[in-house]
Amino acid sequence: MNTLLLYPEWPDTYWSFKHALPFEGKRSAYPPLGLLTIAPLLPRHWPKRLVDTNIRPLKDADLQWADLVMVSGMLVHKPEVVRLLDRARARGLTTVVGGPITSSVAELAEHADHVVIGEAEELIPALADDLERGRAKPVYQAAEKPGLDKTPLPDLSLIDPRYYSAMAIQYSRGCPFTCEFCDIIEIYGRRPRTKSPAQVVAELDQLYERKWRGSVFIVDDNFIGNKKKVKELLPALADWNQRRRNPFTFFTEASLNLSDDPELLEMMKAARFNRVFMGIETPVEASLKEAHKLQNTRRSLMESVKRIQSYGMEVMAGFIVGFDNDPEDIFDRQVEFIQESGIPLAMVGLLLALPGTQLYRRLMKEGRIVEEGHGNNMDLRLNFIPKMNPQRLVEGYRSILARIYQPEAYYERVLRFLEQFKPVCHTHRSWSDYKAFLRSIWKQGLRGDSRRSYWKFFLEAATRYRHAFDTAITLAIMGYHFQTLTRTVLEEQ
């Protein structure tokens, strides 16, 4: 059975990095790890082809080749997932849809012959057997959350790594916290499950053998959800990197309590982690308590960020406006915190009530849900009735973006970060790095609208922060993406 694995195109959000990728000649930030992991669970005798539509468009010839089409995606991909499924069905092909999206969107059953809900390790073999026998069911739903010891090595033969900015591996699933707006704990549970260090090392070996060198994204929603297990993994990562002359750097997502653990920070530093994303959400304690994000109320947000940065890790952070307890000056307070903390890449979004979350259920009971969540918190359409005047909320949100991604403010924030940033590792420069540097000078320094700000920043980084000049240029390029996308949001009616 010829099996076509399809991954939808990312919408234009902060997370897509679409406007930064051309600087380094890449087409997508990360490969579709879910599909790469599912592929080895399918029968070996089934020919497989993967089309990541972020890399190239789906062709009629792909559909003509296929007997079976399997699509995976997240809630934010919903329009594209539906489009791909409908296109395959129009050709008379058998269609299967899976991924996190199926836990949130019931209507996918109208567009696919078979829906896989939940983690796939124990579902895919049964689905494949039923397909071969002609008795496949409309829905396959996981009865329990599997141990990750059953997760196979991703099939990297299905992609060309050269098209991606970073490679991806997964170490754990689940998070111990109870953030009201988060769907991760609903989909993956509150008991973090992990792979063994040997499994992770095998994945690194595979990447190395495929000639990958550079960034590896550990895609866990909370890498330190099980600190004891993480501390068993990190020495293995450090040892692996050292024995191979440090081909990889790592970045991941983690909760703010990372800052409480100097031992863990030191171990991540030794393993060559140079960036971590964390959900700070808001400097307003009442809003954090409302969102059940109590882990952020037990420590100073500012001091926590500075401490993590001092270990050579750039902090990326998520911020949200729209909580019931947000005061009228929330927009000014968010800007002030972002600027003072020296967080260059601040992902600011409007609160979304995602289907299946505690927040969605609460607001539904209160009669405040107006439409299903769409997964894109940069979309100016609110899917619930906020306590603040909706127009005031949207305009205040726009004002945050306008201020923090105004070029002078952005470069000032980067320089503040560089003041205390001491890189723990130097990466191997590739040809794509040099291309990115030259394209930055051309596009931002010679042709950009903010040439004066760019050159002022460039010269200061080259003289005062020579030790982190590579990081400065990377952040200038990332800033281009954020500034371009921010202009789009500000222009929306």
C-alpha positions, 0 to 999 in steps of 0.5 A, a space after each residue: 500500500 503506497 502511503 503518502 504522509 502529508 504535513 500542512 504548511 504553517 500559517 504566518 505566526 511568530 513560531 513559523 520564522 518564515 521571514 527569517 528562514 530565507 536568510 540562511 537558505 532554509 525552507 522550514 524551521 523543523 521537520 515533521 517529527 510526528 510523521 517521521 516517528 509514525 512511519 516506522 510503525 507502518 508495515 515495512 513492505 508499504 512504500 512510503 513518501 513524505 511531503 512536508 508542504 512547508 518544503 514543497 507543494 503537494 503535486 498531483 503526481 504524489 496523489 496519483 502514486 498513493 493508495 493511502 494518505 495520512 495527514 498530521 497537524 496541530 490545531 493551528 493547521 486546521 484549514 490546511 489539514 482540511 484542504 489536504 484531506 479534501 484534495 486526497 478524498 477528491 481523488 478517491 484515496 483512503 484518508 487518515 488524520 492524526 496528531 494533536 489536532 484530532 483531540 480538539 476538532 471533532 469535525 475532522 471525521 467529516 473530512 477523513 475516512 479514519 481518525 486517530 485520537 491520542 498518541 499513536 504508538 499502540 494505535 498505528 499497527 492495529 490501524 495498518 492491520 485493519 486497513 490491509 484486511 479491509 475492516 478499518 474503523 472510523 476512529 482509533 482512540 488511545 485507551 491510555 498514554 504509552 510509555 516512550 520506550 515503545 517509540 521508534 527511531 524517526 525515519 530520517 530517510 523521508 526528509 532532506 535535512 538541508 531544508 530545515 533550520 534545526 533538527 528535532 527530537 522528543 525526550 518526554 511528554 506531559 507536564 506536572 503543572 495545571 495552567 488553565 489555558 493549556 491543552 498539553 496537560 489535557 492531551 499528554 497528561 500531568 505525569 511526564 513520561 520520558 525516553 531513556 538516555 540510550 534512546 536519545 543518544 541513538 537519535 543523536 547518532 542517527 542525526 550525526 550519521 545523516 551529516 547534520 551539524 548545528 541546532 537540535 530542538 528538544 520539542 518537549 513542552 516542558 523538558 524539566 517536567 521530571 527533573 530527576 530523569 533529566 539529570 540522568 539524561 544531561 550527562 549523556 548528552 554532554 558526553 556524547 557532544 564532547 566525544 564528537 567535538 561538539 557538533 550539536 547545540 540544543 534548545 528546548 522549552 521549560 518551566 520557570 522553576 528551572 531557575 531554582 536549580 543551579 545544578 540543573 542549569 550547570 548540567 544544561 550549560 555543559 550539554 550545550 543548551 543555548 536557548 530555552 523557551 518558557 511561558 512567563 505569560 504576565 507580570 500580574 500575579 493575580 492573572 497568574 493565579 487566575 490561570 493556575 500558573 502558580 509556579 510563576 508566583 513563587 519566585 521573582 520573574 525578573 530574577 529568574 530570567 536573569 539567572 537563566 541567561 547567566 548560564 549562557 541560555 537565551 530566554 525566549 518567552 511567551 506572554 498573554 493578555 486577556 486574563 480576567 484579572 488584567 488591570 487597565 495598565 497591563 499593556 504598559 506593564 508587559 512592555 516594561 517587563 519585556 524591555 527590562 528583562 532583555 528577552 529579545 524574542 517575546 511571543 506576545 499573544 491574545 488569550 485563547 480558550 482552546 477546546 478541551 482545556 480547563 479555561 474552555 470548560 469554565 468559559 463555556 459554563 459562564 456562557 462566554 465562548 463565542 467560537 471554537 479556538 483556532 490555535 493562533 493567538 496572533 489572530 485578532 478574533 477573540 473566541 470568548 467574551 473578555 472582562 475587558 472591553 474587547 476593542 480595548 483589549 485588541 488595541 492594547 495588544 497591538 500597542 504592545 507589539 508596536 512598541 516592543 518590535 519597533 527597531 530601536 526598542 528591539 535592538 536595545 533589548 538585544 543589547 541588554 541581553 548581550 550585556 550579561 550573556 556569556 556564550 558557553 559554546 561556539 558553534 561550527 560555522 557553516 556556509 548557510 551561516 555566512 550566507 545569513 550574515 551577508 543577507 542580513 547586511 544586504 537586506 537589513 543594512 543596505 535595503 531595510 527601512 531601519 538601516 540607521 538602527 541596524 548599523 548602530 546595533 551592528 557596530 555596538 555588537 561588533 565592538 562591545 560584544 564581540 564575544 557574542 557577535 554571532 548571537 547578535 546577528 542571529 537575533 537581528 535576523 530573527 528580529 526581521 521576522 518578528 518586525 515583518 509579522 508585527 507590521 502585518 498584525 498592525 495593518 489588520 482591520 
